[in-house]
């Protein structure tokens, strides 16, 4: 009886050993793949941080110009009644750090976007990489256009309205931290809004957005954008609201053209 059971046991062990190795191999491969992705993300973040730090050091050499002309310049040009004041001992130190960091982020934005693209690109097909080779340039142009619009158009209109609103018996002494938050928030919001054409490109590329859909809801979108312009514009002047609303409507129309082009290419490839 013992002689009969021994071969059976050895056969069972022989049959179980290959199965155990085949189960472990994909687990080890998946683990290495996951670690490789983490190392890739870590490398891209380090490169982006180094680029941001280098640009920040360069901007620090022009910190006085950035603060006096770029940051406070729109306030001085809008009205003399608006006065900045520091309310905390470390206020100006924090001000300079924020200005240097924000300036460094804007200038290094194309490189940071490029690092993100380099991480995503290996997951795309060859034709998708070729079709998107100008994506970083497109993203950067949209972002810089939004920054310029916020700085040269929206910010002066808002500051002029705030300076002229209310009674003259109240002095407009503005906390420097509140002004910096308003300044950075305005520019970043404008930069993100101007990414609408790129967002429509991505959504059209993956099939979630079509030009027919955007054309069908064009009237609704125009009304919505005009309402948004009326809400975000501090002035009740219709001309001022149109100055803010018309660029957003043009961005929507540009997004329709981009979606139509992407849709034609998707149809041609299929």
C-alpha positions as YAML, in Angstrom:
chain: A
units: angstrom
residues:
- id: 1
  name: UNK
  ca: [0.00, 0.00, 0.00]
- id: 2
  name: UNK
  ca: [2.81, 2.39, 0.81]
- id: 3
  name: UNK
  ca: [4.55, 1.66, -2.53]
- id: 4
  name: UNK
  ca: [1.37, 2.54, -4.43]
- id: 5
  name: UNK
  ca: [0.80, 5.84, -2.70]
- id: 6
  name: UNK
  ca: [4.36, 7.14, -3.12]
- id: 7
  name: UNK
  ca: [4.28, 7.44, -6.95]
- id: 8
  name: UNK
  ca: [0.91, 9.14, -6.71]
- id: 9
  name: UNK
  ca: [2.29, 11.72, -4.31]
- id: 10
  name: UNK
  ca: [5.34, 12.39, -6.48]
- id: 11
  name: UNK
  ca: [3.10, 12.84, -9.53]
- id: 12
  name: UNK
  ca: [0.97, 15.28, -7.64]
- id: 13
  name: UNK
  ca: [4.00, 17.28, -6.61]
- id: 14
  name: UNK
  ca: [5.28, 17.29, -10.17]
- id: 15
  name: UNK
  ca: [1.93, 18.52, -11.41]
- id: 16
  name: UNK
  ca: [1.65, 21.22, -8.75]
- id: 17
  name: UNK
  ca: [5.14, 22.69, -9.18]
- id: 18
  name: UNK
  ca: [4.65, 24.06, -12.75]
- id: 19
  name: UNK
  ca: [1.32, 25.59, -11.76]
- id: 20
  name: UNK
  ca: [2.91, 27.40, -8.85]
- id: 21
  name: UNK
  ca: [5.63, 28.85, -11.06]
- id: 22
  name: UNK
  ca: [3.18, 29.98, -13.72]
- id: 23
  name: UNK
  ca: [1.09, 31.75, -11.08]
- id: 24
  name: UNK
  ca: [4.06, 33.60, -9.61]
- id: 25
  name: UNK
  ca: [5.52, 34.84, -12.90]
- id: 26
  name: UNK
  ca: [2.75, 37.29, -13.83]
- id: 27
  name: UNK
  ca: [2.66, 38.52, -10.24]
- id: 28
  name: UNK
  ca: [6.37, 39.33, -10.37]
- id: 29
  name: UNK
  ca: [6.01, 40.90, -13.83]
- id: 30
  name: UNK
  ca: [3.07, 43.05, -12.69]
- id: 31
  name: UNK
  ca: [4.98, 44.12, -9.59]
- id: 32
  name: UNK
  ca: [8.00, 45.18, -11.64]
- id: 33
  name: UNK
  ca: [5.75, 47.01, -14.09]
- id: 34
  name: UNK
  ca: [4.05, 48.92, -11.27]
- id: 35
  name: UNK
  ca: [7.40, 49.82, -9.70]
- id: 36
  name: UNK
  ca: [8.63, 50.97, -13.09]
- id: 37
  name: UNK
  ca: [5.67, 53.34, -13.39]
- id: 38
  name: UNK
  ca: [6.35, 54.72, -9.93]
- id: 39
  name: UNK
  ca: [10.00, 55.30, -10.84]
- id: 40
  name: UNK
  ca: [8.90, 57.03, -14.04]
- id: 41
  name: UNK
  ca: [6.55, 59.35, -12.14]
- id: 42
  name: UNK
  ca: [9.25, 60.05, -9.57]
- id: 43
  name: UNK
  ca: [11.75, 60.94, -12.29]
- id: 44
  name: UNK
  ca: [9.32, 63.27, -14.07]
- id: 45
  name: UNK
  ca: [8.42, 65.01, -10.81]
- id: 46
  name: UNK
  ca: [12.09, 65.50, -9.92]
- id: 47
  name: UNK
  ca: [12.86, 66.98, -13.35]
- id: 48
  name: UNK
  ca: [9.84, 69.30, -13.12]
- id: 49
  name: UNK
  ca: [10.84, 70.39, -9.61]
- id: 50
  name: UNK
  ca: [14.42, 71.07, -10.72]
- id: 51
  name: UNK
  ca: [13.23, 73.11, -13.70]
- id: 52
  name: UNK
  ca: [10.84, 75.07, -11.49]
- id: 53
  name: UNK
  ca: [13.59, 75.72, -8.93]
- id: 54
  name: UNK
  ca: [16.04, 76.92, -11.60]
- id: 55
  name: UNK
  ca: [13.50, 79.29, -13.11]
- id: 56
  name: UNK
  ca: [12.54, 80.54, -9.64]
- id: 57
  name: UNK
  ca: [16.19, 81.35, -8.93]
- id: 58
  name: UNK
  ca: [16.34, 83.31, -12.18]
- id: 59
  name: UNK
  ca: [13.13, 85.14, -11.31]
- id: 60
  name: UNK
  ca: [14.51, 85.96, -7.86]
- id: 61
  name: UNK
  ca: [17.13, 88.17, -9.53]
- id: 62
  name: UNK
  ca: [14.27, 90.27, -10.93]
- id: 63
  name: UNK
  ca: [12.05, 90.09, -7.84]
- id: 64
  name: UNK
  ca: [11.84, 93.87, -7.37]
- id: 65
  name: UNK
  ca: [10.79, 94.37, -11.00]
- id: 66
  name: UNK
  ca: [8.23, 91.57, -10.77]
- id: 67
  name: UNK
  ca: [6.71, 93.03, -7.60]
- id: 68
  name: UNK
  ca: [6.83, 96.74, -8.46]
- id: 69
  name: UNK
  ca: [5.98, 96.61, -12.16]
- id: 70
  name: UNK
  ca: [4.25, 93.30, -12.92]
- id: 71
  name: UNK
  ca: [2.31, 92.79, -9.69]
- id: 72
  name: UNK
  ca: [1.62, 96.31, -8.44]
- id: 73
  name: UNK
  ca: [1.73, 97.96, -11.88]
- id: 74
  name: UNK
  ca: [-1.91, 97.22, -12.80]
- id: 75
  name: UNK
  ca: [-3.02, 98.56, -9.42]
- id: 76
  name: UNK
  ca: [-1.11, 101.82, -9.86]
- id: 77
  name: UNK
  ca: [-2.36, 102.29, -13.43]
- id: 78
  name: UNK
  ca: [-5.99, 101.65, -12.51]
- id: 79
  name: UNK
  ca: [-6.34, 104.26, -9.77]
- id: 80
  name: UNK
  ca: [-4.32, 106.12, -7.17]
- id: 81
  name: UNK
  ca: [-7.04, 105.59, -4.57]
- id: 82
  name: UNK
  ca: [-6.12, 101.92, -4.18]
- id: 83
  name: UNK
  ca: [-3.35, 101.55, -1.62]
- id: 84
  name: UNK
  ca: [-1.65, 98.33, -0.58]
- id: 85
  name: UNK
  ca: [-0.72, 97.77, 3.01]
- id: 86
  name: UNK
  ca: [1.09, 95.02, 4.86]
- id: 87
  name: UNK
  ca: [-0.70, 93.73, 7.95]
- id: 88
  name: UNK
  ca: [1.70, 91.05, 9.23]
- id: 89
  name: UNK
  ca: [5.45, 91.19, 10.02]
- id: 90
  name: UNK
  ca: [6.36, 88.55, 7.41]
- id: 91
  name: UNK
  ca: [3.95, 89.92, 4.80]
- id: 92
  name: UNK
  ca: [6.52, 91.22, 2.32]
- id: 93
  name: UNK
  ca: [8.67, 88.10, 2.65]
- id: 94
  name: UNK
  ca: [5.62, 85.98, 1.82]
- id: 95
  name: UNK
  ca: [4.76, 88.38, -1.00]
- id: 96
  name: UNK
  ca: [8.14, 88.02, -2.69]
- id: 97
  name: UNK
  ca: [8.12, 84.23, -2.31]
- id: 98
  name: UNK
  ca: [4.67, 83.97, -3.88]
- id: 99
  name: UNK
  ca: [5.63, 86.24, -6.77]
- id: 100
  name: UNK
  ca: [8.84, 84.31, -7.47]
- id: 101
  name: UNK
  ca: [7.06, 80.95, -7.28]
- id: 102
  name: UNK
  ca: [4.14, 82.02, -9.48]
- id: 103
  name: UNK
  ca: [6.47, 83.60, -12.05]
- id: 104
  name: UNK
  ca: [8.60, 80.47, -12.11]
- id: 105
  name: UNK
  ca: [5.54, 78.27, -12.58]
- id: 106
  name: UNK
  ca: [4.26, 80.31, -15.54]
- id: 107
  name: UNK
  ca: [7.64, 80.35, -17.29]
- id: 108
  name: UNK
  ca: [8.34, 76.66, -16.66]
- id: 109
  name: UNK
  ca: [4.79, 75.57, -17.55]
- id: 110
  name: UNK
  ca: [5.75, 74.24, -21.04]
- id: 111
  name: UNK
  ca: [8.49, 72.06, -19.55]
- id: 112
  name: UNK
  ca: [6.19, 70.71, -16.83]
- id: 113
  name: UNK
  ca: [3.52, 69.96, -19.45]
- id: 114
  name: UNK
  ca: [6.21, 68.25, -21.55]
- id: 115
  name: UNK
  ca: [7.16, 65.99, -18.64]
- id: 116
  name: UNK
  ca: [3.51, 65.01, -18.18]
- id: 117
  name: UNK
  ca: [3.26, 64.29, -21.89]
- id: 118
  name: UNK
  ca: [6.44, 62.16, -21.83]
- id: 119
  name: UNK
  ca: [4.87, 60.03, -19.11]
- id: 120
  name: UNK
  ca: [1.59, 59.58, -21.02]
- id: 121
  name: UNK
  ca: [3.05, 59.17, -24.52]
- id: 122
  name: UNK
  ca: [4.29, 55.53, -24.19]
- id: 123
  name: UNK
  ca: [0.70, 54.40, -23.58]
- id: 124
  name: UNK
  ca: [-0.45, 55.85, -26.92]
- id: 125
  name: UNK
  ca: [-0.31, 54.29, -30.36]
- id: 126
  name: UNK
  ca: [2.19, 55.51, -32.93]
- id: 127
  name: UNK
  ca: [-0.41, 57.40, -34.99]
- id: 128
  name: UNK
  ca: [-1.77, 59.02, -31.83]
- id: 129
  name: UNK
  ca: [1.70, 60.23, -30.86]
- id: 130
  name: UNK
  ca: [2.25, 61.68, -34.33]
- id: 131
  name: UNK
  ca: [-1.13, 63.39, -34.31]
- id: 132
  name: UNK
  ca: [-0.42, 64.90, -30.89]
- id: 133
  name: UNK
  ca: [3.19, 65.96, -31.41]
- id: 134
  name: UNK
  ca: [2.22, 69.64, -31.26]
- id: 135
  name: UNK
  ca: [0.07, 69.22, -28.14]
- id: 136
  name: UNK
  ca: [2.58, 70.86, -25.79]
- id: 137
  name: UNK
  ca: [2.85, 73.90, -28.06]
- id: 138
  name: UNK
  ca: [-0.95, 74.08, -28.28]
- id: 139
  name: UNK
  ca: [-1.40, 73.75, -24.50]
- id: 140
  name: UNK
  ca: [1.25, 76.40, -23.83]
- id: 141
  name: UNK
  ca: [-0.23, 78.86, -26.34]
- id: 142
  name: UNK
  ca: [-3.69, 78.46, -24.81]
- id: 143
  name: UNK
  ca: [-2.34, 78.90, -21.29]
- id: 144
  name: UNK
  ca: [-0.21, 81.96, -22.13]
- id: 145
  name: UNK
  ca: [-3.11, 83.50, -24.07]
- id: 146
  name: UNK
  ca: [-5.31, 83.12, -21.00]
- id: 147
  name: UNK
  ca: [-2.63, 84.64, -18.76]
- id: 148
  name: UNK
  ca: [-2.27, 87.60, -21.13]
- id: 149
  name: UNK
  ca: [-6.04, 88.08, -21.33]
- id: 150
  name: UNK
  ca: [-6.38, 88.01, -17.55]
- id: 151
  name: UNK
  ca: [-3.50, 90.44, -17.05]
- id: 152
  name: UNK
  ca: [-4.16, 93.00, -19.80]
- id: 153
  name: UNK
  ca: [-7.97, 92.85, -20.02]
- id: 154
  name: UNK
  ca: [-9.79, 91.35, -17.06]
- id: 155
  name: UNK
  ca: [-7.52, 92.58, -14.25]
- id: 156
  name: UNK
  ca: [-7.51, 96.30, -15.25]
- id: 157
  name: UNK
  ca: [-11.30, 96.30, -15.73]
- id: 158
  name: UNK
  ca: [-11.84, 94.76, -12.32]
- id: 159
  name: UNK
  ca: [-9.43, 97.10, -10.53]
- id: 160
  name: UNK
  ca: [-10.91, 100.21, -12.15]
- id: 161
  name: UNK
  ca: [-14.38, 99.15, -11.09]
- id: 162
  name: UNK
  ca: [-13.30, 98.43, -7.51]
- id: 163
  name: UNK
  ca: [-11.48, 101.77, -7.31]
- id: 164
  name: UNK
  ca: [-14.52, 103.77, -8.45]
- id: 165
  name: UNK
  ca: [-17.17, 101.89, -6.53]
- id: 166
  name: UNK
  ca: [-18.60, 103.13, -3.23]
- id: 167
  name: UNK
  ca: [-18.30, 106.33, -1.24]
- id: 168
  name: UNK
  ca: [-15.24, 108.55, -1.13]
- id: 169
  name: UNK
  ca: [-15.43, 108.66, 2.67]
- id: 170
  name: UNK
  ca: [-13.96, 105.16, 2.82]
- id: 171
  name: UNK
  ca: [-10.32, 104.71, 1.88]
- id: 172
  name: UNK
  ca: [-9.50, 101.67, -0.22]
- id: 173
  name: UNK
  ca: [-6.58, 100.26, 1.74]
- id: 174
  name: UNK
  ca: [-6.13, 96.72, 0.47]
- id: 175
  name: UNK
  ca: [-4.26, 93.97, 2.25]
- id: 176
  name: UNK
  ca: [-1.31, 92.91, 0.13]
- id: 177
  name: UNK
  ca: [-2.10, 89.22, 0.73]
- id: 178
  name: UNK
  ca: [-5.67, 89.69, -0.48]
- id: 179
  name: UNK
  ca: [-4.42, 91.49, -3.58]
- id: 180
  name: UNK
  ca: [-1.88, 88.77, -4.37]
- id: 181
  name: UNK
  ca: [-4.57, 86.09, -3.99]
- id: 182
  name: UNK
  ca: [-6.89, 88.04, -6.31]
- id: 183
  name: UNK
  ca: [-4.06, 88.61, -8.81]
- id: 184
  name: UNK
  ca: [-2.93, 84.97, -8.97]
- id: 185
  name: UNK
  ca: [-6.48, 83.62, -8.92]
- id: 186
  name: UNK
  ca: [-7.50, 85.87, -11.83]
- id: 187
  name: UNK
  ca: [-4.57, 84.87, -14.02]
- id: 188
  name: UNK
  ca: [-4.80, 81.14, -13.27]
- id: 189
  name: UNK
  ca: [-8.55, 81.10, -13.89]
- id: 190
  name: UNK
  ca: [-8.10, 82.86, -17.23]
- id: 191
  name: UNK
  ca: [-5.31, 80.45, -18.15]
- id: 192
  name: UNK
  ca: [-7.50, 77.42, -17.37]
- id: 193
  name: UNK
  ca: [-10.52, 78.84, -19.23]
- id: 194
  name: UNK
  ca: [-8.41, 79.32, -22.34]
- id: 195
  name: UNK
  ca: [-7.59, 75.60, -22.28]
- id: 196
  name: UNK
  ca: [-11.13, 74.94, -23.53]
- id: 197
  name: UNK
  ca: [-9.96, 74.23, -27.13]
- id: 198
  name: UNK
  ca: [-7.46, 71.66, -25.90]
- id: 199
  name: UNK
  ca: [-10.06, 70.04, -23.65]
- id: 200
  name: UNK
  ca: [-12.41, 69.75, -26.63]
- id: 201
  name: UNK
  ca: [-9.56, 68.17, -28.60]
- id: 202
  name: UNK
  ca: [-8.99, 65.49, -25.96]
- id: 203
  name: UNK
  ca: [-12.69, 64.75, -25.50]
- id: 204
  name: UNK
  ca: [-13.20, 64.54, -29.26]
- id: 205
  name: UNK
  ca: [-10.16, 62.30, -29.60]
- id: 206
  name: UNK
  ca: [-11.57, 59.72, -27.18]
- id: 207
  name: UNK
  ca: [-15.07, 60.02, -28.68]
- id: 208
  name: UNK
  ca: [-16.86, 61.77, -25.80]
- id: 209
  name: UNK
  ca: [-17.49, 65.00, -27.72]
- id: 210
  name: UNK
  ca: [-18.73, 65.61, -31.26]
- id: 211
  name: UNK
  ca: [-19.08, 68.83, -33.29]
- id: 212
  name: UNK
  ca: [-22.76, 68.03, -33.88]
- id: 213
  name: UNK
  ca: [-23.34, 68.05, -30.14]
- id: 214
  name: UNK
  ca: [-21.56, 71.38, -29.72]
- id: 215
  name: UNK
  ca: [-23.42, 72.95, -32.65]
- id: 216
  name: UNK
  ca: [-26.76, 71.72, -31.33]
- id: 217
  name: UNK
  ca: [-26.14, 73.37, -27.96]
- id: 218
  name: UNK
  ca: [-24.43, 76.47, -29.38]
- id: 219
  name: UNK
  ca: [-27.25, 78.85, -28.40]
- id: 220
  name: UNK
  ca: [-27.40, 77.42, -24.92]
- id: 221
  name: UNK
  ca: [-23.63, 77.73, -24.58]
- id: 222
  name: UNK
  ca: [-23.63, 81.36, -25.74]
- id: 223
  name: UNK
  ca: [-26.31, 82.29, -23.23]
- id: 224
  name: UNK
  ca: [-24.44, 80.44, -20.50]
- id: 225
  name: UNK
  ca: [-21.13, 82.14, -21.35]
- id: 226
  name: UNK
  ca: [-22.75, 85.57, -21.37]
- id: 227
  name: UNK
  ca: [-24.24, 84.84, -17.95]
- id: 228
  name: UNK
  ca: [-20.82, 83.76, -16.71]
- id: 229
  name: UNK
  ca: [-19.30, 86.96, -18.12]
- id: 230
  name: UNK
  ca: [-21.98, 89.02, -16.35]
- id: 231
  name: UNK
  ca: [-21.30, 87.22, -13.06]
- id: 232
  name: UNK
  ca: [-17.50, 87.36, -13.09]
- id: 233
  name: UNK
  ca: [-17.37, 90.94, -14.43]
- id: 234
  name: UNK
  ca: [-17.69, 93.34, -11.50]
- id: 235
  name: UNK
  ca: [-19.01, 96.17, -13.65]
- id: 236
  name: UNK
  ca: [-22.66, 96.39, -14.75]
- id: 237
  name: UNK
  ca: [-21.60, 97.97, -18.05]
- id: 238
  name: UNK
  ca: [-22.75, 95.84, -21.00]
- id: 239
  name: UNK
  ca: [-19.68, 96.76, -23.06]
- id: 240
  name: UNK
  ca: [-17.39, 95.51, -20.31]
- id: 241
  name: UNK
  ca: [-19.34, 92.27, -20.04]
- id: 242
  name: UNK
  ca: [-19.07, 91.76, -23.79]
- id: 243
  name: UNK
  ca: [-15.30, 92.32, -23.60]
- id: 244
  name: UNK
  ca: [-15.16, 89.34, -21.24]
- id: 245
  name: UNK
  ca: [-17.90, 87.27, -22.92]
- id: 246
  name: UNK
  ca: [-16.88, 87.55, -26.59]
- id: 247
  name: UNK
  ca: [-13.46, 85.86, -26.14]
- id: 248
  name: UNK
  ca: [-15.15, 82.95, -24.38]
- id: 249
  name: UNK
  ca: [-17.66, 82.62, -27.23]
- id: 250
  name: UNK
  ca: [-14.79, 82.66, -29.73]
- id: 251
  name: UNK
  ca: [-13.09, 79.93, -27.72]
- id: 252
  name: UNK
  ca: [-16.28, 77.86, -27.97]
- id: 253
  name: UNK
  ca: [-16.41, 78.36, -31.75]
- id: 254
  name: UNK
  ca: [-12.75, 77.40, -32.02]
- id: 255
  name: UNK
  ca: [-13.48, 74.29, -29.99]
- id: 256
  name: UNK
  ca: [-16.19, 73.32, -32.50]
- id: 257
  name: UNK
  ca: [-13.71, 73.62, -35.39]
- id: 258
  name: UNK
  ca: [-11.14, 71.55, -33.52]
- id: 259
  name: UNK
  ca: [-13.71, 68.90, -32.64]
- id: 260
  name: UNK
  ca: [-14.85, 68.73, -36.29]
- id: 261
  name: UNK
  ca: [-11.30, 68.23, -37.52]
- id: 262
  name: UNK
  ca: [-10.59, 65.51, -34.97]
- id: 263
  name: UNK
  ca: [-13.89, 63.82, -35.81]
- id: 264
  name: UNK
  ca: [-13.00, 63.74, -39.53]
- id: 265
  name: UNK
  ca: [-9.64, 62.15, -38.75]
- id: 266
  name: UNK
  ca: [-11.25, 59.56, -36.48]
- id: 267
  name: UNK
  ca: [-13.76, 58.70, -39.21]
- id: 268
  name: UNK
  ca: [-10.98, 58.41, -41.82]
- id: 269
  name: UNK
  ca: [-8.92, 56.03, -39.68]
- id: 270
  name: UNK
  ca: [-11.90, 53.78, -38.99]
...
